[in-house]
Amino acid sequence: MESRRSNPMTEEESSGLIAARRIKQLSSHISPDVTAPSSSLPLVQTEVCSARSKKLEVNGQALSLYMKGKHMDIQEKIYEYFNSRPDLQTPIEISKEDHRELCMNQLRGLVREAGIKPLRYVTEDPAKYFAIVEAVGSVDMSLGIKLGVQYSLWGGSVINLGTKKHKDKYFDGIDNLEYTGCFAMTELHHGSNVQGLQTTATFDPLKDEFIIDTPHDGAIKWWIGNAAVHGKFATVFARLILPTHDSKGVSDMGVHAFIVPIRDMKTHQTLPGVEIQDCGHKVGLNGVDNGALRFRSMRIPRDNLLNRFGDVARDGKYTSSLPTINKRFAATLGELVGGRVGLAYASVGVLKISATIAIRYSLLRQQFGPPKQPEVSILDYQSQQHKLMPMLASTYAYHFATVYLVEKYSEMKKTHEEQLVADVHALSAGLKSYITSYTAKALSVCREACGGHGYAAVNRFGSLRNDHDIFQTFEGDNTVLLQQVAADLLKQYKEKFQGGTLTVTWSYLRESMNSYLSQPNPVTARWEGEDHLRDPKFQLDAFRYRTSRLLQSVAMRLNKHTKTLGTFGAWNRCLNHLLTLAESHIETVILARFIDAVKNCSEPSARAALKLACDLYALDRIWNDIGTYRNVDYVAPNKAKAIHKLTEYLSFQVRTVAKELVDAFELPDHVTRAPIAMQSDAYAQYTQVVGF
Ligand SMILES: Cc1cc2nc3c(=O)[nH]c(=O)nc-3n(C[C@H](O)[C@H](O)[C@H](O)COP(=O)(O)OP(=O)(O)OC[C@H]3O[C@@H](n4cnc5c(N)ncnc54)[C@H](O)[C@@H]3O)c2cc1C
C-alpha cells in the first residue's frame, strides 16, 4: 500500500510523486486481462513458472520458532480455553446488549476459570501482558479492549498514578474483577487536547474531601469504556482546584486523576452525584459498554487523589516532586503510554490474522488459467501479489518493530531512565499511529482480495475492520501522535545544530546527518544491480537520507514561517510536511529492526525467507516515494526502473514462500475462524456454515 500523503516539500517534488504513482498504476495494469480468453495469460505463467523453479525450501519449524514470542504458551492457553468453551464464542449476529454481557462473561471466564490474572503483568512483565491482549483480541476484539480498559487503563492508572495505599486497597479487587472500573479522561468538548479538560475536583478542607463536578455539558465524560453497564469505579481526570488565601480564593493546579466510585458495590445502582448514560450502538466494538458520566457535587475522600506526582495535605497544601504543571502533566500522561504499546502490538495481531485469511484463501481459490490447463490460484496473479505480498512483508516488519517496542517499554518500566522514557514515548506514538493506519487500510485490501466471499461476515473482515478502525483514534489520535514524533525529532535536531548537548537518540541522526544531507552521489545514483538494491546499506541509507532531508527542510521552513505566523501558525503551515517526516522516520526505525532480525536469524532457510520479505518491504517503500528520490537525483531514472522491476520480482518470490511465511504466525484454524481460510476442506466447511 502506498503512503497516505505526498511529500509536501516542494511542488515539483509533489508532481514528481504523482508522476511516479501514475507510472506505478500503469505498470500494475500491464497485467493480463483476466476476462479475456485464457490464452492471453502467458506473462503470469512464465513468471510463476520461473518463480516456482527457484522456490526456496523454508524450514517452517525454524521460522515459527524464531517468530514465536517467549509468551506463546499463555497465548496457546487462551486459545485452548476459548476453543473448549463454544458458549463463550461471539456469534456473527448478536445484539449490543447480548454482546456486552457475553464480553463480560468472556472476561470473567478468562480470569476466574482459565486463571489468567493480568494486572501484575501490567507492571512486572509487560511483554506477557501484551501477549495476553493480542490473544484475547483475536477471540473477539471487544474482549481485548474490555480487558485493556479494566487492566491497562483503570488498573494501570491506579497502579502507575497512585501510591502504595492505592495499590494495597485496589489491586486484588481489580485483578479478580470485583472492582470493575473505567478510565474517564475524554469529555464531550475535549478529546485529544487533554489539558483542556473542564471537570473539576475542588478540595473541601472542612470535610477533607474532593468535590467532583461537571461544570457544563461540554465537560461530560464521554466514550468511557465499562461505564454504561459494568463499571463500579472510574479514574476521573479533573482539574484540581485548591482554596487559596489570596483575592482569587482558589487556584487551578491542572489535570490530576481521582478514583471515583460510580455504582454501589452491592446493588450496582448508580451512586448519588453521578449520572450515567449509554453512548449507544457503535460502528464496532459493541461488546464494550461505552458510557457518558456527569458529576454533580460528587464527594470523594482526599485519599482518592492518585497522588504519585502531586499530593494535597490535610490542610490543603499542595506538594509535588515536579516543579511545574506542565512537567506533572507530562509525567502523568507518560505513565499511560502502555496503552499505545498495546494497541500497536495488537494491531499487528489483527494484520497477521487478516493477511493469513486473505493469503490462505488466495492460495486455495482458482480462477482462469491457460488453455486446456487447470485454473491457477489467484495468488499467481501479479495484481493479487501486488496487493498481498508487500502487506505480508510489512506484517513481518511490524512484528519485529513491535517486539522491539515492547522490549524497550519493559526496560523503561524497570529503569525509569529519563532518556529511555522520552524514546519510548516517541517510538510508541509513532509505531501506534503508523501501524494502526496501515492495518486499517490493509483490512479493506484483504476484503477486496477475497472477492465476494470476503464480504461474508463469517469470513471476518467486516468485524475486524469495524473493530480495529478506532485503533487509529483512541489512545491518542494518529495525526496528533505523529506530531509528537516530529516534535521529538526537531528537538533533537536543534540540540545537534544549535550547539547544545548532544543527546540525540536516533543514532543515524547523531552519527552523520551531514553526510546524508550532502549532494547525492551521481555514480551510485545510477547503480541498478540486484546485489546493490538488496544491500541493507543502500536501503537504510535511502530511508535515512529521506528522513534527514525532510527534517532539515522542515526545520528551515518552521524557522522562516515562525517570524510571520508565530509558533502555532508556522507549525500548522508545515503540518503535512511534519507528518511525512514522522512517517519517514518510523519507516526507517522499522526497516532497521527488520534488517537486524534477518541478521540474527541463525537458520539459513528461515533467514533467506526473511531476507526476501525485508527486501520487499524496503524496496516497496522506496518505490512508493520514488518521486522524492528522483527529484533530488538520489535515484537516476534507470535505477528507479530497476527498483520497480525488482519490487515486482520480489513479490513473485515472496509468493512462492507465502504459505510458509503465513504458517509461521502459528494461527490455528480455531483462531482465524474464517471458513474460507481453513487449512483443510475450506470449501466444505464454508458450505456447512451456510447450512448445506
Ligand atoms: C470506542 C471508543 C472508546 C473509547 N474509550 C475511551 C475510554 O475508555 N476513556 C476515555 O477517556 N476516552 C475514550 N475514548 C475517547 C478517545 O480516546 C478519543 O476519541 C480520542 O482521544 C480522540 O479524541 P476526539 O474523538 O475528541 O477527537 P479530536 O481530538 O476532536 O480529533 C478529531 C479530528 O481532529 C484532528 N485533530 C485534532 N487535533 C489536531 C491537531 N492538533 N492537529 C491536527 N489534527 C488534529 C484529529 O486528527 C481528528 O481527525 C474512546 C473513544 C471511542 C470511539
The ligand as a MOL file (V3000), in Angstrom:
LIG
                    3D

  0  0  0     0  0            999 V3000
M  V30 BEGIN CTAB
M  V30 COUNTS 53 58 0 0 0
M  V30 BEGIN ATOM
M  V30 1 C -14.9310 3.2400 21.0680 0
M  V30 2 C -14.2360 4.2790 21.8590 0
M  V30 3 C -13.7540 4.0000 23.1030 0
M  V30 4 C -13.1410 4.9930 23.8730 0
M  V30 5 N -12.7890 4.7040 25.1610 0
M  V30 6 C -12.3610 5.7150 25.9610 0
M  V30 7 C -12.1730 5.4940 27.3570 0
M  V30 8 O -12.3630 4.3900 27.8750 0
M  V30 9 N -11.7590 6.5530 28.1050 0
M  V30 10 C -11.5260 7.7840 27.5760 0
M  V30 11 O -11.1490 8.6830 28.3090 0
M  V30 12 N -11.7050 8.0170 26.2560 0
M  V30 13 C -12.1400 7.0250 25.4460 0
M  V30 14 N -12.3530 7.2520 24.1040 0
M  V30 15 C -12.0930 8.5780 23.5670 0
M  V30 16 C -10.8660 8.6250 22.6810 0
M  V30 17 O -9.7250 8.4610 23.4370 0
M  V30 18 C -10.9300 9.9560 21.9120 0
M  V30 19 O -11.9130 9.7720 20.9140 0
M  V30 20 C -9.6010 10.3280 21.3180 0
M  V30 21 O -8.7550 10.7750 22.3180 0
M  V30 22 C -9.7170 11.3900 20.2450 0
M  V30 23 O -10.4150 12.4900 20.6960 0
M  V30 24 P -11.6550 13.0730 19.8840 0
M  V30 25 O -12.5200 11.9300 19.4960 0
M  V30 26 O -12.2470 14.1280 20.6900 0
M  V30 27 O -11.0370 13.6480 18.5690 0
M  V30 28 P -10.4970 15.1190 18.3220 0
M  V30 29 O -9.3640 15.3920 19.2190 0
M  V30 30 O -11.6210 16.0750 18.2930 0
M  V30 31 O -9.9600 14.9250 16.8400 0
M  V30 32 C -10.8500 14.9550 15.7190 0
M  V30 33 C -10.0370 15.1230 14.4530 0
M  V30 34 O -9.3000 16.3390 14.5210 0
M  V30 35 C -7.9530 16.1020 14.2620 0
M  V30 36 N -7.1180 16.9080 15.1590 0
M  V30 37 C -7.2880 17.1710 16.4770 0
M  V30 38 N -6.2770 17.8850 16.9500 0
M  V30 39 C -5.4230 18.0770 15.9330 0
M  V30 40 C -4.1630 18.7110 15.7980 0
M  V30 41 N -3.5410 19.2870 16.8250 0
M  V30 42 N -3.5520 18.6730 14.5970 0
M  V30 43 C -4.1450 18.0890 13.5430 0
M  V30 44 N -5.3220 17.4580 13.6140 0
M  V30 45 C -5.9580 17.4510 14.7910 0
M  V30 46 C -7.7130 14.6350 14.5640 0
M  V30 47 O -6.6730 14.1010 13.7690 0
M  V30 48 C -9.0320 14.0030 14.2190 0
M  V30 49 O -9.0420 13.6360 12.8610 0
M  V30 50 C -12.9510 6.2670 23.3330 0
M  V30 51 C -13.4110 6.5590 22.0450 0
M  V30 52 C -14.0710 5.5950 21.3300 0
M  V30 53 C -14.6410 5.9660 19.9920 0
M  V30 END ATOM
M  V30 BEGIN BOND
M  V30 1 1 1 2
M  V30 2 1 2 3
M  V30 3 2 2 52
M  V30 4 2 3 4
M  V30 5 1 4 5
M  V30 6 1 4 50
M  V30 7 2 5 6
M  V30 8 1 6 7
M  V30 9 1 6 13
M  V30 10 2 7 8
M  V30 11 1 7 9
M  V30 12 1 9 10
M  V30 13 2 10 11
M  V30 14 1 10 12
M  V30 15 2 12 13
M  V30 16 1 13 14
M  V30 17 1 14 15
M  V30 18 1 14 50
M  V30 19 1 15 16
M  V30 20 1 16 17
M  V30 21 1 16 18
M  V30 22 1 18 19
M  V30 23 1 18 20
M  V30 24 1 20 21
M  V30 25 1 20 22
M  V30 26 1 22 23
M  V30 27 1 23 24
M  V30 28 2 24 25
M  V30 29 1 24 26
M  V30 30 1 24 27
M  V30 31 1 27 28
M  V30 32 2 28 29
M  V30 33 1 28 30
M  V30 34 1 28 31
M  V30 35 1 31 32
M  V30 36 1 32 33
M  V30 37 1 33 34
M  V30 38 1 33 48
M  V30 39 1 34 35
M  V30 40 1 35 36
M  V30 41 1 35 46
M  V30 42 1 36 37
M  V30 43 1 36 45
M  V30 44 2 37 38
M  V30 45 1 38 39
M  V30 46 1 39 40
M  V30 47 2 39 45
M  V30 48 1 40 41
M  V30 49 2 40 42
M  V30 50 1 42 43
M  V30 51 2 43 44
M  V30 52 1 44 45
M  V30 53 1 46 47
M  V30 54 1 46 48
M  V30 55 1 48 49
M  V30 56 2 50 51
M  V30 57 1 51 52
M  V30 58 1 52 53
M  V30 END BOND
M  V30 END CTAB
M  END
